[in-house]
Amino acid sequence: MESLSLVERLHRLLLDVIKDEFERLGILDINAVQALLLFNIGDNEVTAGELKSRGYYQGSNVSYNLKKLVEMGYMHHQRCEIDRRSVRVRLTEKGRQVRDAVADLFERQANGLERQGVLDLDGLDRVNHSLKRMERYWTDQIRYIY
């Protein structure tokens, strides 16, 4: 139970770290969830469904945030030629700047974890391996139990 609580709390703390960084940078028009969405999209062109199927976001959450990011000029959107109901999105230059700011922040955080002796590279590898196993277990639970 403690591990499950920690995963949830760590996600919230990560969003707070992003929020604080963006306040320092003067990026105030988007929230941490939207910044993380831009980071996860990266250089890809995706649909909301693809983001949801990758497990990054819930359906209504991702649709709302994609719409807001398009309105604010962080993303381009275009109807899919094959399925006109589907919209493909990709980052604008403004969106790539946010993605880069998040990537820089994550790099500094990873270096800080190692420098402060919180986790070395082997420790991070073990944590990542364990979290991937948990992810696979929960994915299997969703796919095969229900």
Wavefront OBJ file of the C-alpha trace (Angstrom):
o trace
v 0.000 0.000 0.000
v 2.854 2.340 0.780
v 4.281 1.920 -2.734
v 0.942 2.775 -4.307
v 0.637 5.900 -2.181
v 4.194 6.895 -3.022
v 3.600 6.597 -6.766
v 0.609 8.911 -6.488
v 2.412 11.408 -4.228
v 5.520 11.429 -6.409
v 3.417 12.254 -9.455
v 1.837 15.191 -7.613
v 5.249 16.358 -6.417
v 6.599 16.170 -9.954
v 3.761 18.426 -11.093
v 4.662 20.860 -8.284
v 8.331 20.845 -9.348
v 7.260 21.672 -12.922
v 4.888 24.387 -11.685
v 7.614 26.007 -9.583
v 10.086 25.919 -12.477
v 7.580 27.521 -14.822
v 6.831 30.247 -12.290
v 10.581 30.970 -12.106
v 10.764 31.074 -15.912
v 7.702 33.314 -16.153
v 5.690 30.728 -18.091
v 2.323 31.281 -16.472
v -0.212 30.535 -19.205
v -0.027 26.738 -19.024
v -0.195 24.363 -16.100
v 2.126 21.506 -15.167
v -0.154 18.829 -16.642
v -0.163 20.670 -19.975
v 3.635 21.100 -19.853
v 4.059 17.379 -19.182
v 1.721 16.640 -22.083
v 3.917 18.736 -24.402
v 6.990 16.925 -23.095
v 5.436 13.496 -23.709
v 4.366 14.394 -27.248
v 7.877 15.597 -28.074
v 8.615 15.496 -31.800
v 5.747 13.122 -32.542
v 2.471 13.790 -34.319
v -0.280 12.040 -32.362
v -3.997 11.812 -31.704
v -5.662 12.110 -28.305
v -6.505 8.419 -28.587
v -2.855 7.506 -29.038
v -1.885 9.466 -25.925
v -4.656 7.746 -24.006
v -3.714 4.292 -25.301
v -0.069 4.864 -24.307
v -1.380 5.314 -20.790
v -0.306 8.950 -20.381
v -3.719 10.537 -19.878
v -7.416 9.951 -19.307
v -9.698 10.638 -22.297
v -11.520 13.806 -21.241
v -8.418 15.215 -19.567
v -6.259 14.876 -22.673
v -8.953 16.198 -25.037
v -9.517 19.316 -22.931
v -5.799 20.028 -22.558
v -5.045 19.459 -26.238
v -7.802 21.902 -27.160
v -6.428 24.533 -24.759
v -2.853 24.041 -26.002
v -3.984 24.509 -29.612
v -5.900 27.666 -28.651
v -2.819 29.072 -26.881
v -0.519 28.350 -29.828
v 1.519 25.523 -28.297
v 0.246 22.945 -30.783
v -0.905 22.624 -34.384
v -3.876 20.409 -35.146
v -5.098 18.838 -38.358
v -7.923 16.437 -39.187
v -6.715 12.972 -40.069
v -7.157 12.265 -43.777
v -8.237 8.659 -43.210
v -10.557 9.156 -40.225
v -12.033 12.672 -40.354
v -13.259 12.331 -36.756
v -9.680 12.084 -35.539
v -7.400 15.102 -35.061
v -3.606 14.826 -35.183
v -1.550 17.278 -33.145
v 2.103 18.303 -33.090
v 4.070 20.952 -31.234
v 4.602 24.459 -32.550
v 7.896 26.257 -31.927
v 6.321 27.683 -28.761
v 5.405 24.140 -27.672
v 8.915 22.869 -28.420
v 10.328 25.600 -26.166
v 8.165 24.331 -23.308
v 9.148 20.737 -24.059
v 12.810 21.789 -23.945
v 12.301 23.615 -20.628
v 10.783 20.445 -19.120
v 13.608 18.312 -20.555
v 16.196 20.682 -19.033
v 14.391 20.554 -15.693
v 14.301 16.746 -15.742
v 18.009 16.613 -16.608
v 18.837 18.882 -13.662
v 16.634 16.797 -11.366
v 18.322 13.551 -12.449
v 21.763 15.090 -11.918
v 20.670 16.417 -8.523
v 19.450 12.980 -7.427
v 22.848 11.541 -8.247
v 24.900 14.465 -6.898
v 23.025 14.513 -3.581
v 23.397 10.756 -3.217
v 19.640 10.155 -3.342
v 19.976 7.619 -6.162
v 22.909 6.611 -8.335
v 22.518 5.267 -11.863
v 22.202 1.663 -10.619
v 19.534 2.749 -8.135
v 17.599 4.582 -10.830
v 17.821 1.534 -13.082
v 16.421 -0.667 -10.301
v 13.600 1.790 -9.574
v 12.750 2.050 -13.281
v 12.805 -1.724 -13.656
v 10.454 -2.164 -10.690
v 8.071 0.568 -11.892
v 7.950 -0.952 -15.388
v 7.066 -4.315 -13.859
v 4.251 -2.644 -11.870
v 3.053 -0.922 -15.035
v 3.023 -4.223 -16.925
v 1.160 -5.933 -14.071
v -1.556 -3.244 -13.962
v -1.844 -3.173 -17.749
v -2.366 -6.936 -17.720
v -4.984 -6.553 -14.971
v -6.944 -4.109 -17.087
v -6.669 -6.127 -20.299
v -7.245 -9.648 -19.033
v -9.288 -9.477 -15.849
v -12.248 -7.384 -16.936
l 1 2 3 4 5 6 7 8 9 10 11 12 13 14 15 16 17 18 19 20 21 22 23 24 25 26 27 28 29 30 31 32 33 34 35 36 37 38 39 40 41 42 43 44 45 46 47 48 49 50 51 52 53 54 55 56 57 58 59 60 61 62 63 64 65 66 67 68 69 70 71 72 73 74 75 76 77 78 79 80 81 82 83 84 85 86 87 88 89 90 91 92 93 94 95 96 97 98 99 100 101 102 103 104 105 106 107 108 109 110 111 112 113 114 115 116 117 118 119 120 121 122 123 124 125 126 127 128 129 130 131 132 133 134 135 136 137 138 139 140 141 142 143 144 145 146
